[in-house]
């Protein structure tokens, strides 16, 4: 009798060990995730940011885990921000221009929606329009990223506790030729308990746990400030949260080395704030990646990247300091671009240019020693991770791998199709 029970006992022990290993694997490593997306930020854009910051590794580069991410959209096309946001948000390839849907226009559940469904809080931040492709791809399901009115409607119903970006117009009615169209989404959000703010000062004075910020560029907070205000609210949920943060501007400033470099630095300041928060809080994973590379940025010898350290703005911002006849070109380039040895030929190029911002960007490109082409590329982008579960973001990944690995880290299980 005893001899017969031994095989059974051994089998039970093996089964128990297997079950324990499955449970251990399924157990969440973290209860919260902060995902940063640098729009258009390829590996060399990060190098420009590092150079502008003084040459030491950026906060994102000091994160302990890193890998490379491919970004092509359905059919192997060079992606736009809609398809890449869908991939990063739900794990599905789709056609360019589509948000939160497969190429067959089937809605798919996003990591943000999954987090909300399981009781976590969620937030979305962008320093561009809140209805833009990257933030919207985590909250909405539409076949065309240009459907801003429908996107705003879905965002207002998303359930995210914190939403901040530019673009008030999409959330208020419009009147043209005596005809009013659209809904008062600001009023509807306030009825749901959101505090809606429009300036940096209003954000800093806000108290409500549910917050919507719809800013104009000239009165907007910094990305770092938005992240800090969002985390102060999302951290109130004992079950944790999911926060996605977009730095939008490297995508818009191809050909402008100082502009791209300073935008990468602005993102890195927000990342540093998030890492400080995560170290204190614990059980928080921070991930930094990009939706795609823009500009096919090449750094060739003899590059002079240190020239970026003295830049105090993008090319267009530097151009704003020129007077009407551009007679102060030499002084402006010394004070704001850090170029104290401007040649007569370079000064004349700025003075006679139809677009002074473009002329300064071209001048800076030559001085720094980089090369650009126009448009998005299929160049793989970097991913950095810090915190519990960070080891899942090493090696060679595809952008569709990112949300499921976040879900695995949070113990959310497989992402499912969103409700039709």
ChimeraX attribute file (.defattr): number of C-alpha atoms within 10 A of each C-alpha:
attribute: neighborCount
match mode: 1-to-1
recipient: residues
	/A:1	5
	/A:2	6
	/A:3	7
	/A:4	8
	/A:5	10
	/A:6	11
	/A:7	11
	/A:8	11
	/A:9	11
	/A:10	11
	/A:11	12
	/A:12	12
	/A:13	12
	/A:14	12
	/A:15	12
	/A:16	12
	/A:17	12
	/A:18	12
	/A:19	12
	/A:20	12
	/A:21	12
	/A:22	11
	/A:23	11
	/A:24	11
	/A:25	13
	/A:26	15
	/A:27	15
	/A:28	20
	/A:29	20
	/A:30	22
	/A:31	21
	/A:32	30
	/A:33	25
	/A:34	25
	/A:35	22
	/A:36	26
	/A:37	24
	/A:38	27
	/A:39	24
	/A:40	29
	/A:41	28
	/A:42	26
	/A:43	18
	/A:44	18
	/A:45	27
	/A:46	23
	/A:47	18
	/A:48	28
	/A:49	29
	/A:50	25
	/A:51	22
	/A:52	25
	/A:53	20
	/A:54	14
	/A:55	14
	/A:56	12
	/A:57	15
	/A:58	21
	/A:59	18
	/A:60	26
	/A:61	18
	/A:62	13
	/A:63	19
	/A:64	13
	/A:65	20
	/A:66	24
	/A:67	18
	/A:68	20
	/A:69	25
	/A:70	19
	/A:71	29
	/A:72	26
	/A:73	25
	/A:74	18
	/A:75	12
	/A:76	11
	/A:77	15
	/A:78	19
	/A:79	25
	/A:80	23
	/A:81	26
	/A:82	29
	/A:83	33
	/A:84	34
	/A:85	32
	/A:86	38
	/A:87	31
	/A:88	30
	/A:89	31
	/A:90	33
	/A:91	26
	/A:92	24
	/A:93	26
	/A:94	28
	/A:95	25
	/A:96	23
	/A:97	19
	/A:98	27
	/A:99	36
	/A:100	34
	/A:101	29
	/A:102	23
	/A:103	19
	/A:104	10
	/A:105	16
	/A:106	17
	/A:107	21
	/A:108	24
	/A:109	24
	/A:110	29
	/A:111	26
	/A:112	27
	/A:113	24
	/A:114	21
	/A:115	23
	/A:116	19
	/A:117	12
	/A:118	10
	/A:119	13
	/A:120	21
	/A:121	26
	/A:122	30
	/A:123	29
	/A:124	28
	/A:125	26
	/A:126	25
	/A:127	23
	/A:128	22
	/A:129	24
	/A:130	28
	/A:131	29
	/A:132	22
	/A:133	27
	/A:134	34
	/A:135	32
	/A:136	27
	/A:137	30
	/A:138	26
	/A:139	28
	/A:140	29
	/A:141	27
	/A:142	21
	/A:143	22
	/A:144	18
	/A:145	24
	/A:146	16
	/A:147	12
	/A:148	21
	/A:149	18
	/A:150	18
	/A:151	26
	/A:152	25
	/A:153	18
	/A:154	17
	/A:155	24
	/A:156	20
	/A:157	15
	/A:158	17
	/A:159	19
	/A:160	24
	/A:161	22
	/A:162	24
	/A:163	27
	/A:164	29
	/A:165	28
	/A:166	21
	/A:167	21
	/A:168	19
	/A:169	13
	/A:170	23
	/A:171	25
	/A:172	17
	/A:173	14
	/A:174	14
	/A:175	10
	/A:176	7
	/A:177	5
	/A:178	7
	/A:179	7
	/A:180	10
	/A:181	12
	/A:182	14
	/A:183	16
	/A:184	14
	/A:185	19
	/A:186	21
	/A:187	13
	/A:188	14
	/A:189	18
	/A:190	14
	/A:191	10
	/A:192	13
	/A:193	13
	/A:194	20
	/A:195	20
	/A:196	21
	/A:197	20
	/A:198	20
	/A:199	17
	/A:200	19
	/A:201	12
	/A:202	16
	/A:203	23
	/A:204	13
	/A:205	9
	/A:206	15
	/A:207	12
	/A:208	12
	/A:209	16
	/A:210	22
	/A:211	24
	/A:212	26
	/A:213	26
	/A:214	24
	/A:215	23
	/A:216	18
	/A:217	15
	/A:218	8
	/A:219	12
	/A:220	21
	/A:221	23
	/A:222	15
	/A:223	22
	/A:224	19
	/A:225	16
	/A:226	24
	/A:227	24
	/A:228	14
	/A:229	17
	/A:230	24
	/A:231	21
	/A:232	11
	/A:233	20
	/A:234	24
	/A:235	15
	/A:236	12
	/A:237	13
	/A:238	12
	/A:239	14
	/A:240	20
	/A:241	27
	/A:242	27
	/A:243	25
	/A:244	23
	/A:245	27
	/A:246	25
	/A:247	25
	/A:248	24
	/A:249	21
	/A:250	25
	/A:251	22
	/A:252	15
	/A:253	21
	/A:254	23
	/A:255	24
	/A:256	24
	/A:257	33
	/A:258	30
	/A:259	27
	/A:260	27
	/A:261	28
	/A:262	25
	/A:263	26
	/A:264	27
	/A:265	21
	/A:266	17
	/A:267	26
	/A:268	26
	/A:269	19
	/A:270	23
	/A:271	25
	/A:272	15
	/A:273	16
	/A:274	22
	/A:275	22
	/A:276	11
	/A:277	17
	/A:278	20
	/A:279	13
	/A:280	9
	/A:281	11
	/A:282	13
	/A:283	18
	/A:284	28
	/A:285	26
	/A:286	25
	/A:287	27
	/A:288	24
	/A:289	26
	/A:290	28
	/A:291	32
	/A:292	30
	/A:293	29
	/A:294	25
	/A:295	24
	/A:296	21
	/A:297	23
	/A:298	15
	/A:299	18
	/A:300	11
	/A:301	8
	/A:302	9
	/A:303	15
	/A:304	16
	/A:305	23
	/A:306	16
	/A:307	18
	/A:308	27
	/A:309	20
	/A:310	17
	/A:311	24
	/A:312	17
	/A:313	18
	/A:314	22
	/A:315	27
	/A:316	18
	/A:317	13
	/A:318	23
	/A:319	24
	/A:320	12
	/A:321	16
	/A:322	19
	/A:323	11
	/A:324	9
	/A:325	9
	/A:326	17
	/A:327	13
	/A:328	14
	/A:329	21
	/A:330	21
	/A:331	16
	/A:332	20
	/A:333	23
	/A:334	15
	/A:335	16
	/A:336	19
	/A:337	23
	/A:338	17
	/A:339	19
	/A:340	13
	/A:341	10
	/A:342	16
	/A:343	11
	/A:344	9
	/A:345	9
	/A:346	15
	/A:347	19
	/A:348	15
	/A:349	16
	/A:350	24
	/A:351	20
	/A:352	12
	/A:353	12
	/A:354	10
	/A:355	12
	/A:356	20
	/A:357	19
	/A:358	17
	/A:359	22
	/A:360	25
	/A:361	24
	/A:362	19
	/A:363	20
	/A:364	23
	/A:365	20
	/A:366	14
	/A:367	16
	/A:368	21
	/A:369	18
	/A:370	21
	/A:371	16
	/A:372	16
	/A:373	13
	/A:374	11
	/A:375	15
	/A:376	18
	/A:377	21
	/A:378	18
	/A:379	20
	/A:380	22
	/A:381	25
	/A:382	25
	/A:383	27
	/A:384	23
	/A:385	26
	/A:386	22
	/A:387	21
	/A:388	20
	/A:389	22
	/A:390	23
	/A:391	17
	/A:392	18
	/A:393	22
	/A:394	17
	/A:395	12
	/A:396	13
	/A:397	19
	/A:398	16
	/A:399	29
	/A:400	22
	/A:401	19
	/A:402	24
	/A:403	23
	/A:404	20
	/A:405	20
	/A:406	28
	/A:407	20
	/A:408	21
	/A:409	26
	/A:410	26
	/A:411	16
	/A:412	20
	/A:413	16
	/A:414	13
	/A:415	19
	/A:416	14
	/A:417	14
	/A:418	16
	/A:419	8
	/A:420	7
